[in-house]
Amino acid sequence: MKKTILILYNKISAVPLDDELDVLEQVMLVKASLHELKYDVCEIQIGFNFDKVIKEIKKINPHIIVNLAETINNRGEFSYMPAALLGYLGIPFTGNPLVPLFQASNKVLAKKELARIGIPTPSWVTLDNLQSIKKKKTYILKPTWEEGSLGLDEDCVFKGTDKKFIDSVRNKSRDYFFIEEFIEGREFNVSIIGNMGKPQVLPIAEMTFNKFPEGKPKIMGYTAKWKENSFEYKNTRRTFKIPSKDKDIKEKLVKTCEKCWNEMGFKGYVRIDFRVGENRIPNVIDLNLNPCISQSGGFIAANEKAGNGFTEVVRRLLEEALLA
């Protein structure tokens, strides 16, 4: 008798943006791989009606749940709730458990945790402490909860001398926005997949910003990730060809990823984004737990570079889900 795998994913809103629709591609790809692995497959969307979801899951009684739920109601502050529900049910599920998901979903909380364990991360300022902004530095206004870079683009980058911009953020909610020091330099994305509970750091990718005019911030914002006809999308490219002279940076990236995984309780799969300035020290700018596994995403690209096809990735995630 075939075992049943349940795919749980977030209910799509009435007028979805591209980053929200991306989960449908992931569901399709995972379903095909699960059939290839000889499983029966069911799907459930999750919204705020938890009682309904719990009843549906109990009725199916799956062997493992593939947790592709990125948000609830397209709000990043609820991204940890599906893991909380699945932990309550006691059914094995792919990806990260509740505590690290909660810590990573709130970017300020994540930065505090990184600082606690000694991981470099750019300095930050909460909106109730704007007087600590330094005039000589460059900053970026970031959403506290959103994943997929929603609400993040080049117009969020500003100088510490820009009084007009600083005054404009006083009306924003301190619970939903914060300010981070913007590190001029290079950007790296590093994907990690579990290997019998231990972190396997996959080939390191650098994001290159081609033909960007002087003064244009080099960031992976919403436009660069999702708007295919934009200058930013067309001229921001991923490369795995890291020069040999950057061996020291690569070693630091790997060690940082392993430390984050081990000390923050990560499981299954993660992508960590870094900025590296002139001092050659990698600073963590984002923790992406349960990152996108669409074909165009960085996590799958890194796996393909390592020789792992999509079905092998799914198999590995299922295997990790069964570990205590």
N, C-alpha and C positions, 0 to 999 in steps of 0.2 A: 504494500500500500504506500502510495506517495505521501511524503510529508508536505504540509501546507505552509507556505511563506506568505505573510501578509505585508503588503506595502501600505504604509501610512503616510499620507502627505496632506499638506495644508489646503483647505478649501479655497478655491480661486475667487477673488472678489469680482463684483459686477463689471468694473472697468479696470482690468488689470494692466500693469505696466510690464515691459519686457522682462525685468528681473523676476517678477512674480510668475510669469508664464513659463519661465525656464524649468520649473519643477516638473511640468508635464513631459518634457523631453526626458528628464531623468527617470520618471516612472516608466516610460516606454522602453528605455534602454535596459533598466533593471529587470523589467518583466521578461524581456527577450532572453536575458542571461539566465534568469531563474528557470525558464522553460528548458534552456539548453542544459542546465544542471539537473533536470528531471524532477523539478518540484511542481506541485500545484500552486497556483498563485491567486490571491485575492487582493482587492484594493479597498481602502476606506479613506475618505477625506475627513480631516479633523477641523472642527470649528469650535465655538464656545459651548456647544451642547455635549458636555463630557459624559453625561449619563447615557446618551444615545451611543456614543463611541464605545464606551465600556461594554454595553450590552452586545454590540456588534462584534467586538473583539472576542468576548467570552463565547459567543455563539460559534465563531469560526475556530477558536482554540488553536491558534497557529503554533508551529514548531518554533519559529523565529519571526520577529517583526523587523522589517526594513524601515527604519525611521527616516523618511525624507521630508518630514514636516519642518519647514524653515521658519515659519511664523504662524501666528493665528490672527486672522482678520488683517493680514498684511502689516502687523505691528511688531516691530522687533523686540519690544519689551516682553512679549509673550513667547519668545522662541524656545525657552527652556521648559514650558508647560507640558508639551507632549512627552518629554523624557520623564517628567515627574509622574505623569499618568501611567506610563509604561512601567516605571519602577514600582508604582503602587500595585499594578497587576501581577508583577513577578514573572513576566514572560520575557525571555531573552530578546534584546533588540540591538540593532547595529548602531555603531557610533558611540558618542560620549554619554556618560551618565549625568545626572541632574546637577551635582555641585559644580564641576568644571564648566558645564554649559551655562549655568547662571552667572558664574564669575566672568566668563568671557563675553556674555551677551551685553553686559554693562561695561563699556570701554573704560570708564574711570575706575570701576572696581577691579577690572583686569590689570590696569596700570599699577594700582596699589599692590596687587598680588605679585606682579612682576618685580616691582621695587623691593618687596619684602624678601623675595628669594634671590635677589642680587642680579636680576636680568636688566641690562640697559634698556631704557625706554625714554622717549623724549619727555622733557619736563612739560607740565600741564598746569592750566589755570582754570578754576571753576568760575562760573559767571558771577558769583558773589564775592570774587576776589580780583576784580579787574585791575585794581590799583597795583598789583604785582607784575603786570605786563612790563617788560623791559623795552625801552625805545630802540635799542640796537639790534633786537632780534626780529625774526620773521615768524609768523604764527599761522595756524590754520584752524578755522572753526569747524568742529566735527560733531555730528549727531552722536549722542551717547549710546543709543540702542540699535540703530539701523545697521543691517548687514547689506551686502550688495552695493555699497557706496551710495545708496539713496540719500539725496540731500548733500552730497559732497562733490564739489567741482572747483575749478580754479578761482572762481570768484569768492571762495571761502578763504583764500590765502591773503594775508595782509601784513603790513609792517607795524611794528610796535609804536610807530609815530603817527599812525593813521587814526587820529582822534574821531573822525566822522564814522569810520567803521566800528570802532570800539563803542562809541555811543549807541550805534544801531543795535548792538547785541544785548544792550541792557534790558530790552523788552522781551528777550527770548527766555524760555524756561530753563532754569539751572538744572532741572531734572532731565532735560532732553538734549542739551548742548553743553559742550565744554571746549576749551581752547588748548591746543597742543603746539609746542614749538615745532616749526617746520624745518626739517633738516635738508638743506640743499645737498644733493649728491645722488647716489645710485639707489635703485630699488630692487630688492630681491624677494622672490616668492619661494618658500621652501615647503614641500609637501612631505607628510609623514604618514606611514601606514603601519598598523600594528603587526607584529610578527611574534606570535605566541605571547602577546602581552607586552612585548618590548618594542621600542620605537625603531622602525627602519626609515632612515632619512633618504628620500628619493633624490634623483638628480636635481641640482639647484638651478633655478631659472632666474635670469635677470630681465627686468622690463626695460626695454630701450625706447627712448623718446626721440624719434627721428624728425628732422627738419623743424623742430620747435624753435621759433624765433627767440632772440634774447629777451629775457624778462617774462616769458610765458612759463608759468609754473609747471614743472614736470611731475604730474601726479596721476595715479590711477583712479580717477574720479568716475562718477556715474556715466558721463559722456563717453569716456575712453572705453568703458566696459560694455556699454549697451547700445549706443547710437551709431549704427553701422555706417551711416553716410557722413559722419563728422570727421573733421581733421584729426581730432584726438584718437578716434578709433582706428583710422587708417594708418596713423603714424606711430602708434604704440605697439611694439612687438615683443614677444617673448623669445628669449634665446637661452639655450643651454650651453653655449660656447663661452665659458668663463675663462679668461686668459690665465696661463700658468703662473703669471706674476701675482695673481690674486689667490694663491694657495692659502695664505694666512687668513684671508677673509672667509674662504670656503670652510676652513677648519673651525673658525669661530662660529659660523652659522650652524654647522652640524652640532657642535657642543651645546650651543644655546637651545637648539630644538630638542635635543635629548634631555637637557635639564628641565625645560618647560614640561615636557611629557611626563617625566618621572616625578617631579615635585608638585605638579598641579593636577595629577590624576587623570590625564588624558587617556582615551581608549578609542580603538577603531581607526579613526583617520582625522587628520588635522592639516591645515595649511597656515603657516606663519609668515607674515609680511614684515619686511625689514627696510629701513633706510640706513645707508652707510655714508657718512660724511668724510671729510678730509682726514680725520683721525683713524679711519679704517675700523672703527668699532661698530658692529651691527646693533642697531636699535630696533626693538620690536615696536611696530606701529599698529599691528592688528593680529588678533588671534581668531582664526576662522575654524571653529569646531564644526565637524560634519560639513565640510566645504562642498560646493557644487560639484556634481559628478557628470555634468553634461560633457559631450565630446569636445567642445571648444574650451572647456575650463582648464585651469592650471593643474588641478590634481590629476586628472586623467592624462594630460599631456606629460606630466612627470612620470606617471606609471608606464606609459607607452615608451618613454625614453629608457626606463629601467627594464623593459621587456615584458611588462605585465599587460595583457589584453584586458578588455573591459570585463569579460566573464571571470577572468582570474581575480580581478579586483573585487567583484561581488562575492566570489567564493571566499576570499580572504576576510572580507567584512563579516560574512556569516560565521566563519570559524572564530573570529575574535569575539563575536557576540555571545558565544557559548562559554567563554572564559569567565570565571568568577571575578 
